[in-house]
Amino acid sequence: MQSNTLTPPFSEESALLKVRMAEDLWNTRDPERVVQAYTQDTVWRNRTEFPVGREAIKACLERKWVRELDYRLIKELWGFRDHRMAVRFAYEWHDDSGHWYRSYGNELWEFNEVGLMQRRFASINDLPIRGSERQYHWPLGRRPDDHPGLSALGL
């Protein structure tokens, strides 16, 4: 697939690929790499934070991944039109005391003409889980292609 198919307006195929690329990028847990997918003046709502611009986003992600250890994420396309997407996600992580959580959320994404995300609005809820309730067991990094997605896991 050519890179220009990952720019608006999205087809179903390119929207699905864009979501998987975002999931893969976030699963690197590398703020420097992640922010490259966003415009310089990107605007976010993430929980109770409202960062604007790549540097603020990078700082937000650095704080996140210091607190959310062994982070593993799955995203799923909910809908798309033109230059916008709705995505649902769930990720598992533990804190520095070893308490596990599954965080559920929805994101609204808006892209510019070259496919960089210019706005991201996320609503996220954390559910404490036991380690035995974890469903994401792949090695840290990219989710394997044969690992079930959210719908297949009943999430």
N, C-alpha and C positions, 0 to 999 in steps of 0.2 A: 504494500500500500504506500503510495506517495505521501510525503509529509503534508502536501497541500490539502489532502482529504481530512486532516485533523484541524482544519480551520472552519469557522462558520461559513455558511450554514451546515449543520451536521446531518449526516445520514444516520440511520440506525447503526450501521456497521462502524462508522467513524466515532459515533457517540460511545458505543460499547468499548471501542479501543481506547478512546480518551480516558474513560473511567478506569480501565485496567492499567493504563500508563500512570495515572494519578495514584492508584493503589500501590503499584510497584515502587514509585518514587517515594511515597510516604513510608513504605516498609524499609527503606534504606536508613531511616531515622537520621538522615544527614541534612540539617537545616540549610546548609550552603547549597546543596543540590536542589532541595525542594523549592526554595524561593525562586529558582530560575524559571519555574513554570508560571510565575505571576508577573504582572506588569510592575514597573518601578513604583507606581502610585496606587498599587492594589489596596482595596478596602476590605477589611474583614470584620465579622462579628464571630467571635469564638468564645463560647461560654460567656463570661462576664468581661472579656477583653475586647477592645475595639481598635486593634492595631491598623495603622495605615502606612503603606510603603514596605519595600522589601526588608529594610533593616529592622523595622519593628516586628515584622513577621518572623524573621530569623530569630530575634530575641525571644519571641513567644514560643517558637518551636524548641529552642534550646532549653527553656524552663520546663516545657512539657516533657521532653525526653529525659531530663534529669529525674523527674518525679515518676513518670510512667515507664517502668522498667520492663524489659522483655516484650515490648510492644509488637503486636501482630494485628494487622488490619485487613478487613475485607470490605470492598465497596461494591455497590450494585446500582446500576442505572434505574431510575424510577420513571423518568420521562425527559423529553428534550424538544426544543423548538428553536429554530434559527440559531441564535448565539447563546442560548441558555440551556441549562440542564438542572434536573433535580436528581439527587443521589441519596441513597440511604447507606448507612455503614454500621459496622460493629467492630470493635477491637477489644482485645484482651491484653491485660497488663497487670503488673503487681507493683506495690509500693516498696519502700526500703525495709518495711517490717515483714514482707512476704505475704501480705494480704492481696488476694486476686480480685480483679474487677472485670466486668464486661461493660464497655461503654457503647451505648447505642446512640445513633444520631441521624439527622437529615441535614443535607447541605443544598443550598441553592447557589449555582455557579453562573457567572456571566463572563463571556470571553470577548476579547477584542478581535479585530479583523485578522490578526496573525496567529490566533489561537492561544494567546496568553490569558490567564484568568485575571480579570480586573476587579471582580467582586466575588466574595465568598461569605455566605451567611450560614453559620452552623449552629444547630441546636443539639445539645448533647446531654445524656443522662447516664450516670454511673450506677451499675448494679453490683454489689459485692457478691462474689461467687466463691465456692470452695475450689481448691485446686483440682479436685476430682470432677468438677463440672466444666472444666476447660474443654473447648472444642478445637482450638487452634494449636496444633502440635508440630507444625513444620519448623525446620531450623530457621533461626532469625534471618530475615531478608525476604526475598520475593516468595509469594505464595505459589506452591507448585501448581501447574496447570490441572493436575488431576485431583486437587483438593477441592471439596465441595464449596460452593458459594453460600451466601446468606440464605437464599430460598431453600436450597437443598438441605441446609442444616436446620431448617425450621426457625430461623432467626428473623 
